[in-house]
């Protein structure tokens, strides 16, 4: 049996000012007619029925989840009372899932990824699930062949043989600088870490118990509590868990992890450069909504409510919300996350 966990608690600060702490990017329509959360949910729902799809999110986003995912059960929304990084989130969610579907396999999905070939994605997930049925102590992740020297992603080192569809992970590598990222591409054995995992629920809980025992001991009593009792217990105790990512806390310390090359058109919609890559463009490479009028201007991103004229400018990001207007060079788009602190 396969369940799905969609992690939808992030704050999306790199998409400020469109993405705010009150309504972060996973709840926005950034690349189409659906929000990122809706796209992720509907995609995995082609393989996993809705009663086995769980959403992990923050308390302040609970109503947004209900609003955007019509008909989802309250028991399938797992609420974090505060942000404690991914290891606590995954431990809490895995315990919830185990209570309902013990010994199931779980695919863990960030809520803000773009997948262009959904049929290939479903086929790849099905293959990973079958692999784990036959290799039940393993963990499967998905590596993406890099097509640019990306410094915002972690990497996976693995060497595939010509006929292999799945390979052992040699190591997880943290975000590199630009020159190192170029070397990774040249080497050919490095893949972007998609952050998507498939594992057996009991395997991941046993690993958290082994490597992050405090987090496990703090949260494991919920296995014996009713759904209503869990909420009060978590509100009182969640802050006592370890604040560490699942990558640092478990993945880098476990030696039975496998990687499948994801050939399904993946991208982490993590910053304005993602909109630049996938947004619909005019003949001059501009991504703009109907309010933008551009003269002799190219390669800009313009999302405004009022009519705006750009004249003889290139490579800008211009975003208007009810509260403010952002104007940034594309070159320094990564600094937006820091610059918002001055507002």
C-alpha positions as CSV (number, residue, x, y, z in Angstrom):
1,X,0.0,0.0,0.0
2,X,1.3,3.5,-0.9
3,X,0.4,6.7,0.9
4,X,1.5,10.2,0.1
5,X,2.7,13.0,2.4
6,X,2.7,16.6,0.9
7,X,4.8,19.0,2.9
8,X,3.1,22.4,2.7
9,X,4.4,24.4,5.6
10,X,7.1,26.6,4.0
11,X,7.0,30.4,4.0
12,X,8.3,31.0,0.5
13,X,10.3,34.1,1.3
14,X,12.2,34.1,-2.0
15,X,8.9,34.9,-3.8
16,X,8.2,38.0,-1.7
17,X,6.2,40.2,-2.0
18,X,3.8,37.9,-3.9
19,X,4.4,35.2,-1.3
20,X,3.9,36.3,2.3
21,X,3.9,34.5,5.6
22,X,0.1,34.7,5.6
23,X,-0.2,33.2,2.1
24,X,3.1,31.6,1.0
25,X,3.9,30.3,-2.5
26,X,2.4,26.9,-2.2
27,X,-1.1,28.5,-2.0
28,X,-0.5,30.8,-5.1
29,X,-1.1,30.4,-8.8
30,X,2.4,30.9,-10.0
31,X,2.6,28.7,-13.1
32,X,-0.9,28.0,-14.3
33,X,-4.6,27.9,-13.3
34,X,-4.0,25.9,-10.1
35,X,-2.0,26.7,-7.0
36,X,1.2,24.8,-6.4
37,X,-0.5,22.8,-3.7
38,X,-3.4,21.9,-5.9
39,X,-1.0,20.8,-8.7
40,X,0.9,18.6,-6.4
41,X,-2.2,17.0,-4.8
42,X,-3.9,16.4,-8.2
43,X,-0.8,14.9,-9.6
44,X,-0.2,12.3,-6.9
45,X,-4.0,11.6,-6.7
46,X,-3.6,9.9,-10.1
47,X,-1.7,7.1,-8.2
48,X,-2.8,7.5,-4.6
49,X,-6.5,7.8,-3.5
50,X,-7.4,10.9,-1.5
51,X,-8.0,8.9,1.7
52,X,-4.3,8.0,1.7
53,X,-3.0,11.5,0.9
54,X,-1.8,13.5,3.9
55,X,-0.9,17.2,4.1
56,X,1.5,18.5,6.6
57,X,1.2,22.3,7.2
58,X,1.3,25.0,9.9
59,X,-1.7,26.0,12.0
60,X,-2.1,29.3,10.2
61,X,-2.5,27.5,6.8
62,X,-5.1,24.9,7.9
63,X,-8.0,27.0,6.4
64,X,-6.1,27.6,3.2
65,X,-5.6,23.8,2.8
66,X,-9.3,23.2,3.3
67,X,-10.2,26.0,0.9
68,X,-8.0,24.7,-1.9
69,X,-8.4,20.9,-1.5
70,X,-12.1,20.5,-1.4
71,X,-13.4,17.4,0.4
72,X,-10.1,16.5,2.1
73,X,-10.6,14.8,5.5
74,X,-9.6,16.7,8.6
75,X,-7.8,13.6,9.8
76,X,-5.5,13.9,6.7
77,X,-4.2,17.3,7.6
78,X,-1.3,17.1,10.0
79,X,-0.7,20.4,11.9
80,X,2.6,21.6,13.1
81,X,2.1,24.1,15.9
82,X,5.5,25.6,15.0
83,X,8.2,25.1,12.5
84,X,10.9,22.6,13.7
85,X,12.5,21.6,10.4
86,X,11.8,18.6,8.3
87,X,12.9,15.8,10.6
88,X,10.3,16.7,13.3
89,X,7.7,17.2,10.5
90,X,8.4,13.8,9.0
91,X,8.4,12.0,12.4
92,X,5.1,13.6,13.4
93,X,3.5,12.8,10.0
94,X,4.9,9.3,9.8
95,X,3.4,8.5,13.3
96,X,0.0,9.8,12.1
97,X,0.2,7.8,8.9
98,X,1.3,4.6,10.8
99,X,-1.8,5.0,13.1
100,X,-4.0,4.7,10.0
101,X,-2.0,2.5,7.6
102,X,0.7,0.6,9.4
103,X,3.6,-0.8,7.4
104,X,2.6,1.2,4.3
105,X,5.1,2.8,1.9
106,X,5.0,6.6,1.8
107,X,6.0,9.1,-0.9
108,X,7.1,12.4,0.5
109,X,6.5,15.4,-1.7
110,X,7.3,19.1,-1.3
111,X,4.2,21.1,-2.3
112,X,6.0,23.5,-4.6
113,X,7.6,21.5,-7.4
114,X,6.9,21.6,-11.1
115,X,6.5,18.3,-12.9
116,X,6.1,18.6,-16.7
117,X,5.6,15.0,-17.6
118,X,3.1,13.7,-15.0
119,X,2.7,10.2,-16.6
120,X,6.4,9.6,-16.5
121,X,6.4,10.8,-12.9
122,X,3.6,8.4,-11.9
123,X,5.4,5.5,-13.6
124,X,8.7,6.4,-11.8
125,X,7.0,6.5,-8.4
126,X,5.3,3.2,-9.1
127,X,8.7,1.6,-9.9
128,X,10.2,3.0,-6.7
129,X,7.3,1.6,-4.7
130,X,7.7,-1.8,-6.2
131,X,11.4,-1.7,-5.6
132,X,10.8,-1.1,-1.9
133,X,8.3,-3.9,-1.7
134,X,11.2,-6.2,-2.7
135,X,13.9,-4.2,-0.7
136,X,11.9,-3.1,2.3
137,X,14.8,-1.6,4.3
138,X,15.8,0.7,1.5
139,X,15.0,4.4,0.9
140,X,14.5,5.7,-2.7
141,X,15.0,9.2,-3.8
142,X,15.0,10.9,-7.2
143,X,18.0,12.7,-8.7
144,X,17.6,15.2,-11.6
145,X,20.4,15.4,-14.2
146,X,21.6,19.0,-13.9
147,X,21.4,21.2,-17.0
148,X,22.9,24.3,-15.4
149,X,25.3,25.0,-12.6
150,X,22.6,25.5,-9.9
151,X,24.0,26.7,-6.6
152,X,20.6,26.7,-4.8
153,X,20.1,22.9,-4.8
154,X,21.7,20.1,-2.9
155,X,23.3,17.3,-5.0
156,X,23.4,13.5,-4.9
157,X,26.5,11.6,-6.0
158,X,25.8,8.3,-7.6
159,X,27.2,6.4,-10.6
160,X,24.8,4.6,-12.8
161,X,25.8,1.6,-15.0
162,X,24.5,1.8,-18.5
163,X,21.5,-0.5,-17.9
164,X,20.7,0.6,-14.4
165,X,17.4,2.3,-13.6
166,X,18.2,2.6,-9.9
167,X,21.6,3.0,-8.2
168,X,23.0,3.2,-4.7
169,X,23.6,6.7,-3.4
170,X,27.3,7.4,-2.7
171,X,26.7,10.6,-0.8
172,X,24.5,13.7,-0.4
173,X,26.3,17.0,-1.1
174,X,25.3,20.4,0.2
175,X,24.7,23.4,-2.0
176,X,27.9,24.1,-3.9
177,X,29.5,27.4,-5.1
178,X,29.3,28.1,-8.8
179,X,32.7,26.6,-9.8
180,X,32.0,23.4,-7.8
181,X,28.6,23.1,-9.5
182,X,30.3,23.4,-12.9
183,X,32.6,20.5,-11.9
184,X,29.6,18.4,-10.9
185,X,28.1,18.8,-14.3
186,X,31.4,17.9,-16.0
187,X,31.9,14.9,-13.7
188,X,28.5,13.4,-14.8
189,X,27.8,11.5,-11.6
190,X,26.1,14.3,-9.7
191,X,22.3,14.9,-9.7
192,X,20.1,17.6,-8.2
193,X,18.5,16.4,-5.0
194,X,14.8,16.6,-5.7
195,X,13.8,16.3,-2.1
196,X,11.3,13.6,-3.0
197,X,11.6,10.3,-1.1
198,X,9.8,6.9,-0.9
199,X,10.2,4.8,2.2
200,X,8.4,2.4,4.4
201,X,6.7,4.2,7.3
202,X,8.3,1.8,9.9
203,X,11.7,2.1,8.3
204,X,11.8,5.9,8.6
205,X,10.5,5.8,12.1
206,X,13.1,3.3,13.2
207,X,15.8,5.5,11.6
208,X,14.5,8.6,13.4
209,X,14.4,6.6,16.6
210,X,18.1,5.5,16.0
211,X,19.6,8.8,14.9
212,X,17.2,11.4,16.4
213,X,16.0,9.5,19.5
214,X,14.9,12.6,21.3
215,X,12.5,13.6,18.5
216,X,11.1,10.0,18.4
217,X,10.7,9.8,22.1
218,X,8.9,13.1,22.3
219,X,6.4,12.3,19.6
220,X,5.9,8.5,19.7
221,X,3.2,8.6,22.5
222,X,0.7,9.8,19.9
223,X,0.6,6.2,18.6
224,X,-1.6,5.4,21.7
225,X,-3.7,8.6,21.6
226,X,-7.0,9.3,19.9
227,X,-7.0,11.8,17.0
228,X,-8.6,14.4,19.3
229,X,-6.0,13.8,22.1
230,X,-3.1,14.1,19.6
231,X,-3.7,17.8,19.0
232,X,-3.3,18.8,22.7
233,X,-0.3,16.5,23.1
234,X,1.5,17.9,20.1
235,X,0.8,21.5,21.0
236,X,2.5,20.9,24.4
237,X,5.4,18.8,23.3
238,X,6.3,19.6,19.6
239,X,8.8,22.4,20.7
240,X,10.9,19.7,22.4
241,X,11.9,18.0,19.2
242,X,15.3,18.5,17.5
243,X,15.4,21.3,15.0
244,X,17.3,19.6,12.1
245,X,16.6,18.6,8.6
246,X,15.9,15.0,7.6
247,X,18.8,15.2,5.2
248,X,21.3,16.0,8.0
249,X,19.6,14.0,10.7
250,X,19.0,10.7,8.8
251,X,19.8,10.6,5.1
252,X,23.5,11.4,5.5
253,X,23.9,8.8,8.2
254,X,22.1,5.8,6.5
255,X,23.8,3.7,3.9
256,X,20.9,1.9,2.2
257,X,19.6,4.7,0.0
258,X,19.0,4.4,-3.7
259,X,18.4,7.0,-6.4
260,X,16.4,6.9,-9.6
261,X,17.1,9.5,-12.3
262,X,14.0,11.5,-12.6
263,X,13.2,12.1,-16.3
264,X,9.8,13.7,-15.7
265,X,10.7,17.4,-16.2
266,X,11.3,18.5,-12.6
267,X,12.0,21.9,-11.2
268,X,11.9,23.4,-7.7
269,X,9.8,26.5,-8.0
270,X,11.9,28.2,-5.4
271,X,12.5,31.7,-6.7
272,X,11.7,34.2,-9.4
273,X,14.1,32.5,-11.7
274,X,11.6,29.6,-11.9
275,X,8.9,31.9,-13.2
276,X,11.5,33.2,-15.7
277,X,12.2,29.6,-16.9
278,X,8.6,28.4,-17.2
279,X,6.3,31.5,-17.5
280,X,4.7,32.3,-20.8
281,X,6.8,34.9,-22.6
282,X,6.3,37.5,-25.4
283,X,8.6,37.8,-28.4
284,X,11.1,39.7,-26.3
285,X,11.4,37.2,-23.5
286,X,9.2,39.1,-21.1
287,X,6.9,37.4,-18.6
288,X,4.1,39.8,-18.0
289,X,0.4,40.0,-17.1
290,X,-2.1,42.1,-19.0
291,X,-1.3,45.3,-17.1
292,X,2.2,45.5,-18.5
293,X,3.2,47.7,-21.5
294,X,6.8,47.3,-22.5
295,X,8.7,49.4,-25.0
296,X,12.2,48.3,-26.2
297,X,12.5,46.1,-23.1
298,X,13.4,42.5,-22.9
299,X,13.7,39.5,-20.4
300,X,11.7,41.2,-17.7
301,X,9.2,39.7,-15.2
302,X,6.3,42.1,-14.7
303,X,3.3,41.2,-12.4
304,X,1.4,44.3,-11.6
305,X,-2.2,45.3,-10.9
306,X,-2.0,48.9,-12.3
307,X,-1.0,49.5,-15.9
308,X,2.7,49.9,-16.0
309,X,5.1,51.1,-18.7
310,X,8.7,49.8,-18.9
311,X,10.9,51.7,-21.4
312,X,14.3,50.6,-22.5
313,X,15.0,48.3,-19.5
314,X,16.1,44.7,-19.4
315,X,16.4,41.8,-16.9
316,X,14.2,43.3,-14.2
317,X,11.6,41.8,-11.8
318,X,8.7,44.1,-11.1
319,X,6.0,42.9,-8.8
320,X,3.1,44.9,-7.3
321,X,0.9,43.8,-4.4
322,X,-1.6,45.7,-2.2
323,X,1.2,46.6,0.2
324,X,4.2,47.3,-1.9
325,X,6.1,47.3,-5.2
326,X,9.3,45.3,-5.8
327,X,11.8,46.3,-8.4
328,X,14.9,44.1,-8.6
329,X,17.5,43.0,-11.1
330,X,17.3,39.3,-12.0
331,X,21.0,39.0,-11.3
332,X,20.4,39.7,-7.6
333,X,17.0,38.0,-7.2
334,X,18.3,35.7,-4.5
335,X,18.8,38.8,-2.3
336,X,15.1,39.5,-2.2
337,X,14.8,37.2,0.7
338,X,17.1,39.4,2.7
339,X,16.0,42.7,1.3
340,X,12.4,42.2,2.5
341,X,13.6,42.6,6.1
342,X,14.0,46.3,5.4
343,X,10.4,46.8,4.6
